[in-house]
Amino acid sequence: MKILFIGRSTYHFTYYESLINSLCIGGHEIEVIFDKQWSNNQSSQALDNFQRLGYENFKWRYFNWHPGKLRKCLLGIRELRSYSSYLRRHDQSEFYMNRWWSYLPNSIRPVVVTRWVQSALASRIFENLFAFLESIYPADKRALECIRSVNPDLLLVSPGNMRFGNEIDYVKAANFIGVPSVALVLSWDNLTTKGLFHVHPELLLCWNATHANEAITIHNISSDRVQQIGSLFFDKWFDIGSSKITRDAFCTRIGLDSTRPFFLYLGSSRNIAADETWVVEQIWNAMRNHPDPKVATAQILVRPHPANAKNYLRLGDLEGLVTWPKEGSLPESEESQVDFLNSILHSEAAMGINTSGMIDSIVLGRPCIAILVDRYKKTQDQATHFRHLFCSGAMNIAKGVKGCVPAMANLLSGNDTTFTRRKHFIETFVRPYGSTLTAGELGTLALEILNRQRKWDHLAKSIFEISIKNR
């Protein structure tokens, strides 16, 4: 099977590396093309490490996309259409609607916020108009030429629904040529906090039933074309091998006292929590003034988000508090994954405002404390994706710092109240087909079935389910 994969940025490679690896092991030929513009100044560590595996059936390159005036007009219409979808979603935080408004052309922003325009945009009439305009816009010539030159059996794209994206144009071109197209859901929040899929692929591979419902209700993708496979992004934590080092070695390396427990504070991105260092400071002060010696002497390891790390420099050298890595890091390279893994495994629990690192902690078997703060309400319990995690019961919920430290004390006393619900969360949200089947393997199986059937329907779904049972 020959596959053409269109990605947005080299930075995203770690999100679907599990599938690429499984396809390579299966002997399938894969060519990945990344958008040069979106890859500029982005990390390619995961991709670089993958190349060192030496798969002869894997290759990649960049593509430069220079949009003309007509295409810029199309992008504007697409962003307006995505914005209009937020107006119909009353369960989503206005934060994400306002963020998408900022992506609209400057010339129409003032008009869009008027009441009558918003009312019109929210109507199905305008949605049908947007869909019609998309349908009459021809497939992009460059995308057509690219697909024809590679001549793949299947086309894969990811994410396909982020602002000003080009991946969906390849889906339109593939649909026009007759090449089955597949979109991969990139992350836990991509179906609720990003744009629409303006052109529907033959198959959407998502994580779980929650994602499947969002694809159907928000993106209007037919249920026949949606398939759960689990999370490609979290596959890496189910086979950690020899990555775990001793607690003494880890603590010595980063400057913590190995004889004292520590909690891992996971920093959020700038758009989620801006400067959250005040939360860390208040937690640290409350711990030091706590009457229980176990709590008063516990430590905090702060792991900043790389896009929001500079704020933590002002914390300075507080006793029992270490910020590491100081510049922040995401677990994309092998080295950074090992660092992140040991940060979680040796901690008493992780805690934070709103970050996918909370799911990492749950997958790796550690408790996680969600600190609910009124200041961040719009990106916490008002946000659809966070609410799923919140309502799962897999996290310890703390209302502000006053609730956080008692939750920490409870965990230090050995009272882990969320163990069963964390296990259930993994079984439903991360690996709905069981812990022994990787999302990468299931994704490969789905693609192999699609390649044989040339379409994804009830029959393909049945073959998929039967194949899993026979494994």
N, C-alpha and C positions, 0 to 999 in steps of 0.2 A: 504494500500500500504506500502510495506516494502522497505526502501531505505538505501543503503550503500553509504556514502559520504566519498570520499578520499580527504583530504586537505593537503596542503604543510606545513603550520605552524599555530599554535594557534593564532599567530598575525593577520592572515588574517580573523579570524572569523567575525569580524565586517563588512567585505565587503559583506558577504552573510547572515548575521544574519536575515535579513528581510524574506528571503525565508525559513530558518529553522524554524523561529517563525510561519510563515503561515502554513507550513506543520504540525507542532505540533498542532496548533489550529484545523487543519482539521482532526486530529486523526490519522495521518500517523506515522508509526514507523520509526525512524531515528537512525542510528548508524554512528557516525563520527570517522574517523581514521586519526590522524595527524602523519606526519613523525617526529620522535623523534629528529633526527639530525637538521632539519630545525627549530624545535621549541625551541631548546636549547637557553637560554638567550634571548628569545623573550617574549613579554608581552602576558598574557592570560586573561587580565582584562575583555574583552568583553565576553569571554567564561565563566569566573567565574560568572559574573553578570547574564548571561543567565541561568546558572544552578540553580540560586536562584529562578527562576520562578517555579521550581518544576515540570516540565513536566515529567511524568512517561514514555512517549513514546520517550524520547530522552536519548541517552547515547553516550559516547565517550571514546576513548582510544588512546594510542600511538602505533606506529609500528616502530621497529628498522630495518633499511634496510642496509645490509652489502654487497655492490657490490663486485663480484668476478672479475677476470681479463677479462673474456669475456664480462661481462656487462660494465666494464670501457671502453672497446673498442667500444661497442655500443654507450655509452654516447658520446664518442669522435666523432663518425660518426654523431650523431644527432647534436652536436654543430657545426660541420663543415657544415652540411646541412643548419642549421639556418643561419650561417655566409654567405653561398653562396646566400641565398635569399636577403640579404642586397646588394649584388653586382648587383642584378637585379632591385633594387628599387632606381631609380635616383632622386626620390622626397624626400628621407629621408636623414637626416643629417649624415655625415660621423662619427659623434661622436658616434652614436649607433652601427655602423658597427665596429668601432675600439674597442668599449667596448666588443662586442661579440668576436672579435679576441682574446681578453685577456682571454676568457674562454676556448680557444682551448688548447690541450695538448702542453706543452712547446716544445716538439720535432718537431712539425710541424709548429709552428708559423713563423719561418724565411722563410720557403719554401712557405707558403701560400701567403705572401705579394709580391712574385715575379710576374711580369706582366703576364707571360704566364699561371701560375697557376691560377691567378685570372680570366683570360679570360676563362679558361676551367671550373672553378667552376661556373661561371656565366651562362654557357650554359645549355640548357634544357637536354642535354645528361647526364650531371652529376646529374642533379636533378632526372632524371629517374633512374639513377643508385642508388642514395641514397634511392629512394622510393622502388626499388627492394630489396636492402639489408634489409630495414626495414621489408618488407613483408615476407622474408624468415626467419627472426629471430623469433624463437618461442615465444609464450606467456610465461611470467615469471611464474615459478612454484609457487612461494610464493603468487603472485597475484591471480593465479588460486585457490589455496588452500583457500585463504582468502575469495574470493567471494563465493566459494562453501560452506564454513563453515557458512557464514551468510545467504546464499540463498536469496538474495534480489530480488524484482521485478524490480528495477531500480538501476543503478549505476550512481552517480554524482561525478564529479571531478572538482577541481579548484585549481590553474589556468590552469595547464595542458601544459603550454608552456614556463615555466621559466627554467633557466639553471640547468642542472643536476637534473631535476625533475623526480619523480617516478610515478606521478599520471597517466601519459599517458600509463604506463605499465598495469594499471588496466583497462583502456579502451580497450587495445588490448586483455586482458584476457576475459573481458566481451563480446567483439565481438566474441571471439572464442567459448565461452560457449553458447552464444545466449541471454545474458541479455542486454536489451537496455541501452545504455550509453549516458550520457549527460555531456557536459562541460559548465561551467559558465565563462563568461568573467569577470575577476576580477576587472579591473579598466579602466579608460578612455583611457590609453595608452598601454594596454597589447597586443593589436593586432598589434601594429606598432613598439614598442620598445623592445619586448621580442623575444623569439624563435618561431619556427613553431609548429603547432600541427602535430606531426609526424605520429600519428594514428588518424583518423577522428572518432569522436563519431557519434552516430545516430542523435544527436541533439546538436546544439550549441545555448545556450541562450545568446543573446547579448543585448546591451542597445538600439540601434537606427539604423537608415538606414546607417549612417556612418560606424558603426561597422560591419553591415551586408556586406557592400561593401568591407571592409578590409578583412573580413573572406573569401570572395569569391575570391578576386583578389590576396591577399598575401598568404593566407593559402590554397587556392585551394579547399575549402570546398564547396560542392554543395549548390546552393541557396535553394534547397528543404529542406536542413537540418539546415538552419539558421532561428532563430526566434527572433524578437525583443520583449523585455518585459519592457524596461526602466531600470533605474539604481537601483539595490538593495542597493548600498552603500549610495545613497542620500535619500532613503525612510524615514530615520529618521527625516529629516527636514520638512516633510509635516504635521507632527502632533506633534508640540512642547509642547502642553498642557500648563502646569504651569511652564515650565522650565525658562521662561524669568523672571528676577528679575528687580527691578527698577534701573534706571541709577545711581542714587545717591548711592545706595547700592553697585552696581558693581564697580563704580569708587573709592569709599572709600576703598573697599576691595583690589584693586590692586595698589592704590597710584596715581590715576589720579584726576585732578580737575574737578568735575562734572559740573562746570559752564562754562567750555571751551570745544569746540568740539575736537574730536580726530580721527585720521586715523589709521587703523589697517594695519601694515606691516606684510605680511605673508612670513616667511622665506622659502627658497627652500632647498632641500636636497643637500648634499655635491657634488654629481656628477653633479648636475644641475648648481650650482652657486658658489661652493667652499666658499670663504670668501666674502660675499656680504655686510659686515658691512660698507664698504666705501660708498655704495649707500645710506644707511640710514643716515650716517653722512652728506653727501652732501645735502640730502633732508632737514635735520634738519637745517643746516646752511642757506640754501636758504629760508626756511620758516622764520627764525628769522630776515632775512634781507629784507623781503618782505614789500612793502609800505602799504599793506592792513592790518589793525590791526587784522582782523579776521584770516588771514593766519599767521601773525607773532605770534599770541598767541595760535594757535592751537597746539595740542599735538599729539604725535605718540606712539601707543602701538605696540611694536614689539613682535610677536609670533614666536619664532625660530622653525625650524624643529628639532625634537629631535636628529636626526643624524648629525646635523650641528649647535649645540647650543653654543659650547664653545667659538666660535669667538666673540659672543656678550658680553662676560664678559668684554672685553676691552673698551666697550663704556662708562662704568662707570656711574656716576650719572649726566646725562645731564638734564637740566631743561626742563620739558615738554616731556621727553622721558622715557618710562617705558618698560623694557623687562620682559615679563611674559607669561608663567612660564619660569624662567631662564634656566631650563634644557630642555625646549621645551616639546611639548606634541602633540599627535595625538588624535582626538576625537573618542576613542574606548570604554572607560568606560563611564558609565552614568554621573559621575562627570565631566570628561574631556569634554564630549559632551555639558553639561550645560555651562561650562566655555567658550568653543569655540563659542557656540551659542550666548551668551551675548556679547562676544567680537565683533562679527559681527553686531548684531542688534543695539548696542549702538554707533557704529562707523559711521562717515560720509560716509566712503567708505573703502574698502580693497584695498591693492596695493601690488605688488610683481613682481618677475621675471618670474617664471614658477612653479606653484604648483597647485594641485587639489583643494586646499583651495579657489582658485579663483572661482571655480564652486560652492563651498559651499556658498560663498558670493552671487553669482547670484541667486541660489536657494532660499536663505533666503531674497531676495528682496533688497539687497544692491548693489550699484554701485561698480565696480572694475576697478582699473587702472593697466594696464600692462605696466611696464617700460621697454622699449626696449633698450638694452645696447649692443654695438658692441662686448664687451668682452664675452657675453653669447649668441652670435648669433647662434652658433651651437645647443644650447638647447632651443632656442626660435623660431624665425620665420623660421629657417631651419628644425625644428622638425615637423613631420607630425601632431602629436596630438595637439601640441600648435597652429599650423597653422589653424586647424579646429576652435579652440576657437577664434583665432585672426580674422579670416575671417567672423565669425558669426556676428560681430558688437555688440556683447553683452558686450564688455569691452571698457573702455576709453583707447585709445592708446597714450602713452606718449613716445617721443623719448628722452631717457635719463632723467637726473634730471632736465635739462632746460625745458623739456616739462611736467614733472610730477607736479611741483608746480603750474603752471598755470591751469592744470587740476584740482588740488585740490581746487584752488581758485574759479574755475568755479562751482564746486559742492557746495562749501560753500555759493555761491550766490544763490543757489537753481536751478541751470541750469542742470538738469539731462537729458542728451541727449540720453541715451541708454535704457531707461525704456522699450519701446516697443520691442526693439530687445532682451532684457534680457528675457522678457516674451515669445517671439518666441523661443529662445534658450531652455528654460525649456520645452516647448511643443514639441520640435523636438529631442533634445539631451537627456533629462533626463526622461521625461514622454510622450512618443509619443502616448500613448493611453488615455491621459487626466490625470489631476491632482488628480482625485478622485480614480483612480485605482492604487494601489501600485504595484511595480515591484514584490514584494514577492507574492502577490495574483495572478498575471498573471503567474509567474513562477510555482506556484502550479497548476494552471489550465493547463498549458502546460504539466506538468509531469503527471497529471491525464489522460489527453488525450493520451499521449504516452503509458502509462501503459495499456490502453484499446486497442489501435490500434497496439501496439508492434513495430511500425515504424513511422517515421515522414516524411510525404509526402504531396502532394497537398490536399489530403482529410483531414489529420490531421490539416493542416493550415486553411482549410475552417471551420472545426469544432471549432477551436480556435477563429477565427474571428466572427463567428456566436454567440458563447458563450459570447463573450465580448459585442456584440450589445444587447444581451438579459439581460444583468446585469443591 
